[in-house]
Amino acid sequence: MNPKYWRKSSYSNVNGNCVELTTTLDEIRDSKDPHGPTLAVDVSTFVRAVQHGRFDR
């Protein structure tokens, strides 16, 4: 089994206002709180939702 690592988005800014994704592509977390809760996701569904503006304010 491959170990799980976290990758920060290349869009992350100096303040760390971003998300991180596991290399196993099944969890995301707030990069400002690396020891906090994680969210289990289906990455392809999540990416499609972002592309379609489902999380825009």
PyMOL Python script that loads the backbone (N, CA, C, O; Angstrom):
from pymol import cmd

cmd.read_pdbstr("""\
ATOM      1  N   MET A   1       0.839  -1.190   0.000  1.00  0.00           N
ATOM      2  CA  MET A   1       0.000   0.000   0.000  1.00  0.00           C
ATOM      3  C   MET A   1       0.882   1.250   0.000  1.00  0.00           C
ATOM      4  O   MET A   1       1.865   1.324   0.736  1.00  0.00           O
ATOM      5  N   ASN A   2       0.527   2.213  -0.817  1.00  0.00           N
ATOM      6  CA  ASN A   2       1.293   3.454  -0.901  1.00  0.00           C
ATOM      7  C   ASN A   2       1.011   4.342   0.306  1.00  0.00           C
ATOM      8  O   ASN A   2      -0.130   4.433   0.758  1.00  0.00           O
ATOM      9  N   PRO A   3       2.046   4.996   0.827  1.00  0.00           N
ATOM     10  CA  PRO A   3       1.809   5.941   1.940  1.00  0.00           C
ATOM     11  C   PRO A   3       1.035   7.147   1.440  1.00  0.00           C
ATOM     12  O   PRO A   3       1.094   7.502   0.263  1.00  0.00           O
ATOM     13  N   LYS A   4       0.314   7.765   2.351  1.00  0.00           N
ATOM     14  CA  LYS A   4      -0.490   8.938   2.013  1.00  0.00           C
ATOM     15  C   LYS A   4       0.305  10.199   2.332  1.00  0.00           C
ATOM     16  O   LYS A   4       0.784  10.377   3.452  1.00  0.00           O
ATOM     17  N   TYR A   5       0.440  11.076   1.332  1.00  0.00           N
ATOM     18  CA  TYR A   5       1.105  12.360   1.502  1.00  0.00           C
ATOM     19  C   TYR A   5       0.120  13.455   1.130  1.00  0.00           C
ATOM     20  O   TYR A   5      -0.840  13.222   0.396  1.00  0.00           O
ATOM     21  N   TRP A   6       0.367  14.636   1.639  1.00  0.00           N
ATOM     22  CA  TRP A   6      -0.487  15.786   1.340  1.00  0.00           C
ATOM     23  C   TRP A   6       0.236  16.708   0.374  1.00  0.00           C
ATOM     24  O   TRP A   6       1.437  16.943   0.507  1.00  0.00           O
ATOM     25  N   ARG A   7      -0.503  17.228  -0.602  1.00  0.00           N
ATOM     26  CA  ARG A   7       0.054  18.186  -1.572  1.00  0.00           C
ATOM     27  C   ARG A   7      -0.747  19.470  -1.493  1.00  0.00           C
ATOM     28  O   ARG A   7      -1.977  19.456  -1.545  1.00  0.00           O
ATOM     29  N   LYS A   8      -0.037  20.580  -1.367  1.00  0.00           N
ATOM     30  CA  LYS A   8      -0.685  21.889  -1.336  1.00  0.00           C
ATOM     31  C   LYS A   8      -0.914  22.357  -2.765  1.00  0.00           C
ATOM     32  O   LYS A   8      -0.097  22.108  -3.652  1.00  0.00           O
ATOM     33  N   SER A   9      -2.012  23.024  -2.971  1.00  0.00           N
ATOM     34  CA  SER A   9      -2.333  23.548  -4.292  1.00  0.00           C
ATOM     35  C   SER A   9      -1.269  24.528  -4.760  1.00  0.00           C
ATOM     36  O   SER A   9      -0.716  25.285  -3.962  1.00  0.00           O
ATOM     37  N   SER A  10      -0.987  24.511  -6.045  1.00  0.00           N
ATOM     38  CA  SER A  10      -0.032  25.466  -6.615  1.00  0.00           C
ATOM     39  C   SER A  10      -0.595  26.884  -6.597  1.00  0.00           C
ATOM     40  O   SER A  10       0.145  27.844  -6.813  1.00  0.00           O
ATOM     41  N   TYR A  11      -1.893  27.027  -6.340  1.00  0.00           N
ATOM     42  CA  TYR A  11      -2.527  28.339  -6.256  1.00  0.00           C
ATOM     43  C   TYR A  11      -2.469  28.921  -4.845  1.00  0.00           C
ATOM     44  O   TYR A  11      -2.978  30.017  -4.609  1.00  0.00           O
ATOM     45  N   SER A  12      -1.863  28.211  -3.918  1.00  0.00           N
ATOM     46  CA  SER A  12      -1.768  28.668  -2.537  1.00  0.00           C
ATOM     47  C   SER A  12      -0.991  29.972  -2.467  1.00  0.00           C
ATOM     48  O   SER A  12      -0.012  30.166  -3.188  1.00  0.00           O
ATOM     49  N   ASN A  13      -1.442  30.868  -1.585  1.00  0.00           N
ATOM     50  CA  ASN A  13      -0.725  32.131  -1.437  1.00  0.00           C
ATOM     51  C   ASN A  13       0.150  32.103  -0.185  1.00  0.00           C
ATOM     52  O   ASN A  13       0.201  31.089   0.510  1.00  0.00           O
ATOM     53  N   VAL A  14       0.831  33.195   0.102  1.00  0.00           N
ATOM     54  CA  VAL A  14       1.759  33.278   1.229  1.00  0.00           C
ATOM     55  C   VAL A  14       1.059  32.981   2.551  1.00  0.00           C
ATOM     56  O   VAL A  14       1.661  32.390   3.448  1.00  0.00           O
ATOM     57  N   ASN A  15      -0.202  33.382   2.680  1.00  0.00           N
ATOM     58  CA  ASN A  15      -0.949  33.149   3.914  1.00  0.00           C
ATOM     59  C   ASN A  15      -1.423  31.708   4.055  1.00  0.00           C
ATOM     60  O   ASN A  15      -1.951  31.336   5.103  1.00  0.00           O
ATOM     61  N   GLY A  16      -1.248  30.902   3.031  1.00  0.00           N
ATOM     62  CA  GLY A  16      -1.662  29.511   3.093  1.00  0.00           C
ATOM     63  C   GLY A  16      -3.144  29.307   2.912  1.00  0.00           C
ATOM     64  O   GLY A  16      -3.672  28.256   3.274  1.00  0.00           O
ATOM     65  N   ASN A  17      -3.837  30.303   2.353  1.00  0.00           N
ATOM     66  CA  ASN A  17      -5.278  30.180   2.154  1.00  0.00           C
ATOM     67  C   ASN A  17      -5.570  29.244   1.003  1.00  0.00           C
ATOM     68  O   ASN A  17      -5.765  29.668  -0.136  1.00  0.00           O
ATOM     69  N   CYS A  18      -5.595  27.966   1.321  1.00  0.00           N
ATOM     70  CA  CYS A  18      -5.748  26.997   0.255  1.00  0.00           C
ATOM     71  C   CYS A  18      -6.184  25.658   0.824  1.00  0.00           C
ATOM     72  O   CYS A  18      -6.400  25.515   2.027  1.00  0.00           O
ATOM     73  N   VAL A  19      -6.306  24.695  -0.054  1.00  0.00           N
ATOM     74  CA  VAL A  19      -6.595  23.331   0.365  1.00  0.00           C
ATOM     75  C   VAL A  19      -5.428  22.435  -0.006  1.00  0.00           C
ATOM     76  O   VAL A  19      -4.627  22.761  -0.882  1.00  0.00           O
ATOM     77  N   GLU A  20      -5.346  21.304   0.672  1.00  0.00           N
ATOM     78  CA  GLU A  20      -4.374  20.285   0.354  1.00  0.00           C
ATOM     79  C   GLU A  20      -5.127  19.009   0.017  1.00  0.00           C
ATOM     80  O   GLU A  20      -6.216  18.764   0.537  1.00  0.00           O
ATOM     81  N   LEU A  21      -4.548  18.209  -0.848  1.00  0.00           N
ATOM     82  CA  LEU A  21      -5.153  16.979  -1.327  1.00  0.00           C
ATOM     83  C   LEU A  21      -4.174  15.837  -1.096  1.00  0.00           C
ATOM     84  O   LEU A  21      -2.969  15.991  -1.295  1.00  0.00           O
ATOM     85  N   THR A  22      -4.699  14.691  -0.674  1.00  0.00           N
ATOM     86  CA  THR A  22      -3.822  13.537  -0.483  1.00  0.00           C
ATOM     87  C   THR A  22      -3.393  12.975  -1.831  1.00  0.00           C
ATOM     88  O   THR A  22      -4.085  13.121  -2.839  1.00  0.00           O
ATOM     89  N   THR A  23      -2.240  12.332  -1.817  1.00  0.00           N
ATOM     90  CA  THR A  23      -1.764  11.686  -3.034  1.00  0.00           C
ATOM     91  C   THR A  23      -2.656  10.507  -3.417  1.00  0.00           C
ATOM     92  O   THR A  23      -2.626  10.052  -4.560  1.00  0.00           O
ATOM     93  N   THR A  24      -3.442  10.015  -2.477  1.00  0.00           N
ATOM     94  CA  THR A  24      -4.385   8.932  -2.767  1.00  0.00           C
ATOM     95  C   THR A  24      -5.701   9.474  -3.321  1.00  0.00           C
ATOM     96  O   THR A  24      -6.600   8.704  -3.657  1.00  0.00           O
ATOM     97  N   LEU A  25      -5.812  10.799  -3.417  1.00  0.00           N
ATOM     98  CA  LEU A  25      -6.954  11.494  -4.025  1.00  0.00           C
ATOM     99  C   LEU A  25      -8.290  11.185  -3.365  1.00  0.00           C
ATOM    100  O   LEU A  25      -9.315  11.096  -4.042  1.00  0.00           O
ATOM    101  N   ASP A  26      -8.282  11.021  -2.035  1.00  0.00           N
ATOM    102  CA  ASP A  26      -9.534  10.718  -1.368  1.00  0.00           C
ATOM    103  C   ASP A  26      -9.858  11.617  -0.174  1.00  0.00           C
ATOM    104  O   ASP A  26     -10.903  11.455   0.456  1.00  0.00           O
ATOM    105  N   GLU A  27      -8.967  12.563   0.141  1.00  0.00           N
ATOM    106  CA  GLU A  27      -9.208  13.483   1.248  1.00  0.00           C
ATOM    107  C   GLU A  27      -8.674  14.872   0.917  1.00  0.00           C
ATOM    108  O   GLU A  27      -7.676  15.013   0.210  1.00  0.00           O
ATOM    109  N   ILE A  28      -9.347  15.890   1.433  1.00  0.00           N
ATOM    110  CA  ILE A  28      -8.854  17.257   1.351  1.00  0.00           C
ATOM    111  C   ILE A  28      -8.879  17.849   2.754  1.00  0.00           C
ATOM    112  O   ILE A  28      -9.597  17.370   3.632  1.00  0.00           O
ATOM    113  N   ARG A  29      -8.079  18.902   2.952  1.00  0.00           N
ATOM    114  CA  ARG A  29      -8.045  19.595   4.245  1.00  0.00           C
ATOM    115  C   ARG A  29      -7.655  21.042   4.022  1.00  0.00           C
ATOM    116  O   ARG A  29      -7.153  21.412   2.960  1.00  0.00           O
ATOM    117  N   ASP A  30      -7.890  21.849   5.030  1.00  0.00           N
ATOM    118  CA  ASP A  30      -7.508  23.252   5.023  1.00  0.00           C
ATOM    119  C   ASP A  30      -6.013  23.331   5.284  1.00  0.00           C
ATOM    120  O   ASP A  30      -5.540  22.814   6.296  1.00  0.00           O
ATOM    121  N   SER A  31      -5.268  23.961   4.406  1.00  0.00           N
ATOM    122  CA  SER A  31      -3.816  24.012   4.565  1.00  0.00           C
ATOM    123  C   SER A  31      -3.383  24.825   5.788  1.00  0.00           C
ATOM    124  O   SER A  31      -2.264  24.659   6.272  1.00  0.00           O
ATOM    125  N   LYS A  32      -4.254  25.699   6.288  1.00  0.00           N
ATOM    126  CA  LYS A  32      -3.920  26.483   7.485  1.00  0.00           C
ATOM    127  C   LYS A  32      -4.041  25.650   8.758  1.00  0.00           C
ATOM    128  O   LYS A  32      -3.530  26.045   9.806  1.00  0.00           O
ATOM    129  N   ASP A  33      -4.715  24.495   8.677  1.00  0.00           N
ATOM    130  CA  ASP A  33      -4.938  23.654   9.844  1.00  0.00           C
ATOM    131  C   ASP A  33      -4.598  22.196   9.506  1.00  0.00           C
ATOM    132  O   ASP A  33      -5.491  21.353   9.429  1.00  0.00           O
ATOM    133  N   PRO A  34      -3.310  21.903   9.304  1.00  0.00           N
ATOM    134  CA  PRO A  34      -2.927  20.564   8.847  1.00  0.00           C
ATOM    135  C   PRO A  34      -3.241  19.443   9.834  1.00  0.00           C
ATOM    136  O   PRO A  34      -3.286  18.278   9.441  1.00  0.00           O
ATOM    137  N   HIS A  35      -3.457  19.769  11.096  1.00  0.00           N
ATOM    138  CA  HIS A  35      -3.785  18.742  12.084  1.00  0.00           C
ATOM    139  C   HIS A  35      -5.284  18.710  12.377  1.00  0.00           C
ATOM    140  O   HIS A  35      -5.743  17.962  13.240  1.00  0.00           O
ATOM    141  N   GLY A  36      -6.031  19.522  11.655  1.00  0.00           N
ATOM    142  CA  GLY A  36      -7.474  19.590  11.849  1.00  0.00           C
ATOM    143  C   GLY A  36      -8.208  18.503  11.077  1.00  0.00           C
ATOM    144  O   GLY A  36      -7.601  17.538  10.612  1.00  0.00           O
ATOM    145  N   PRO A  37      -9.498  18.666  10.949  1.00  0.00           N
ATOM    146  CA  PRO A  37     -10.311  17.649  10.281  1.00  0.00           C
ATOM    147  C   PRO A  37     -10.031  17.567   8.784  1.00  0.00           C
ATOM    148  O   PRO A  37      -9.532  18.515   8.177  1.00  0.00           O
ATOM    149  N   THR A  38     -10.356  16.436   8.213  1.00  0.00           N
ATOM    150  CA  THR A  38     -10.235  16.237   6.773  1.00  0.00           C
ATOM    151  C   THR A  38     -11.616  15.907   6.218  1.00  0.00           C
ATOM    152  O   THR A  38     -12.525  15.531   6.958  1.00  0.00           O
ATOM    153  N   LEU A  39     -11.753  16.049   4.941  1.00  0.00           N
ATOM    154  CA  LEU A  39     -13.005  15.764   4.265  1.00  0.00           C
ATOM    155  C   LEU A  39     -12.763  14.668   3.240  1.00  0.00           C
ATOM    156  O   LEU A  39     -11.928  14.814   2.347  1.00  0.00           O
ATOM    157  N   ALA A  40     -13.497  13.568   3.373  1.00  0.00           N
ATOM    158  CA  ALA A  40     -13.399  12.482   2.390  1.00  0.00           C
ATOM    159  C   ALA A  40     -14.146  12.922   1.140  1.00  0.00           C
ATOM    160  O   ALA A  40     -15.283  13.387   1.223  1.00  0.00           O
ATOM    161  N   VAL A  41     -13.514  12.777  -0.012  1.00  0.00           N
ATOM    162  CA  VAL A  41     -14.113  13.254  -1.255  1.00  0.00           C
ATOM    163  C   VAL A  41     -13.900  12.272  -2.397  1.00  0.00           C
ATOM    164  O   VAL A  41     -12.972  11.463  -2.385  1.00  0.00           O
ATOM    165  N   ASP A  42     -14.773  12.363  -3.368  1.00  0.00           N
ATOM    166  CA  ASP A  42     -14.559  11.747  -4.675  1.00  0.00           C
ATOM    167  C   ASP A  42     -13.984  12.894  -5.500  1.00  0.00           C
ATOM    168  O   ASP A  42     -14.718  13.794  -5.909  1.00  0.00           O
ATOM    169  N   VAL A  43     -12.693  12.867  -5.743  1.00  0.00           N
ATOM    170  CA  VAL A  43     -11.993  14.005  -6.326  1.00  0.00           C
ATOM    171  C   VAL A  43     -12.563  14.420  -7.678  1.00  0.00           C
ATOM    172  O   VAL A  43     -12.724  15.615  -7.927  1.00  0.00           O
ATOM    173  N   SER A  44     -12.866  13.489  -8.540  1.00  0.00           N
ATOM    174  CA  SER A  44     -13.374  13.874  -9.860  1.00  0.00           C
ATOM    175  C   SER A  44     -14.709  14.604  -9.747  1.00  0.00           C
ATOM    176  O   SER A  44     -14.954  15.556 -10.488  1.00  0.00           O
ATOM    177  N   THR A  45     -15.568  14.175  -8.839  1.00  0.00           N
ATOM    178  CA  THR A  45     -16.846  14.857  -8.618  1.00  0.00           C
ATOM    179  C   THR A  45     -16.609  16.235  -8.014  1.00  0.00           C
ATOM    180  O   THR A  45     -17.265  17.202  -8.401  1.00  0.00           O
ATOM    181  N   PHE A  46     -15.676  16.332  -7.068  1.00  0.00           N
ATOM    182  CA  PHE A  46     -15.354  17.604  -6.431  1.00  0.00           C
ATOM    183  C   PHE A  46     -14.812  18.597  -7.453  1.00  0.00           C
ATOM    184  O   PHE A  46     -15.222  19.758  -7.465  1.00  0.00           O
ATOM    185  N   VAL A  47     -13.900  18.154  -8.305  1.00  0.00           N
ATOM    186  CA  VAL A  47     -13.319  19.038  -9.318  1.00  0.00           C
ATOM    187  C   VAL A  47     -14.397  19.530 -10.284  1.00  0.00           C
ATOM    188  O   VAL A  47     -14.415  20.710 -10.637  1.00  0.00           O
ATOM    189  N   ARG A  48     -15.281  18.656 -10.708  1.00  0.00           N
ATOM    190  CA  ARG A  48     -16.374  19.074 -11.602  1.00  0.00           C
ATOM    191  C   ARG A  48     -17.256  20.120 -10.926  1.00  0.00           C
ATOM    192  O   ARG A  48     -17.674  21.083 -11.569  1.00  0.00           O
ATOM    193  N   ALA A  49     -17.541  19.944  -9.640  1.00  0.00           N
ATOM    194  CA  ALA A  49     -18.365  20.909  -8.911  1.00  0.00           C
ATOM    195  C   ALA A  49     -17.675  22.271  -8.849  1.00  0.00           C
ATOM    196  O   ALA A  49     -18.324  23.302  -9.025  1.00  0.00           O
ATOM    197  N   VAL A  50     -16.378  22.281  -8.602  1.00  0.00           N
ATOM    198  CA  VAL A  50     -15.615  23.546  -8.580  1.00  0.00           C
ATOM    199  C   VAL A  50     -15.649  24.189  -9.959  1.00  0.00           C
ATOM    200  O   VAL A  50     -15.880  25.393 -10.077  1.00  0.00           O
ATOM    201  N   GLN A  51     -15.422  23.404 -10.994  1.00  0.00           N
ATOM    202  CA  GLN A  51     -15.419  23.954 -12.366  1.00  0.00           C
ATOM    203  C   GLN A  51     -16.765  24.535 -12.744  1.00  0.00           C
ATOM    204  O   GLN A  51     -16.828  25.484 -13.525  1.00  0.00           O
ATOM    205  N   HIS A  52     -17.833  23.993 -12.213  1.00  0.00           N
ATOM    206  CA  HIS A  52     -19.175  24.484 -12.532  1.00  0.00           C
ATOM    207  C   HIS A  52     -19.659  25.585 -11.572  1.00  0.00           C
ATOM    208  O   HIS A  52     -20.817  25.998 -11.624  1.00  0.00           O
ATOM    209  N   GLY A  53     -18.752  26.053 -10.693  1.00  0.00           N
ATOM    210  CA  GLY A  53     -19.081  27.182  -9.822  1.00  0.00           C
ATOM    211  C   GLY A  53     -19.940  26.846  -8.627  1.00  0.00           C
ATOM    212  O   GLY A  53     -20.554  27.743  -8.050  1.00  0.00           O
ATOM    213  N   ARG A  54     -20.007  25.587  -8.234  1.00  0.00           N
ATOM    214  CA  ARG A  54     -20.853  25.200  -7.121  1.00  0.00           C
ATOM    215  C   ARG A  54     -20.414  25.803  -5.794  1.00  0.00           C
ATOM    216  O   ARG A  54     -21.216  25.882  -4.863  1.00  0.00           O
ATOM    217  N   PHE A  55     -19.153  26.232  -5.686  1.00  0.00           N
ATOM    218  CA  PHE A  55     -18.645  26.784  -4.442  1.00  0.00           C
ATOM    219  C   PHE A  55     -18.380  28.283  -4.530  1.00  0.00           C
ATOM    220  O   PHE A  55     -17.837  28.868  -3.593  1.00  0.00           O
ATOM    221  N   ASP A  56     -18.751  28.902  -5.625  1.00  0.00           N
ATOM    222  CA  ASP A  56     -18.571  30.357  -5.766  1.00  0.00           C
ATOM    223  C   ASP A  56     -19.526  31.074  -4.818  1.00  0.00           C
ATOM    224  O   ASP A  56     -20.625  30.599  -4.532  1.00  0.00           O
ATOM    225  N   ARG A  57     -19.087  32.202  -4.353  1.00  0.00           N
ATOM    226  CA  ARG A  57     -19.953  32.988  -3.454  1.00  0.00           C
ATOM    227  C   ARG A  57     -20.564  34.118  -4.214  1.00  0.00           C
ATOM    228  O   ARG A  57     -21.326  34.902  -3.648  1.00  0.00           O
TER     229      ARG A  57
END
""", "prot")
cmd.dss("prot")
cmd.show_as("cartoon", "prot")
cmd.util.cbc("prot")
cmd.orient("prot")
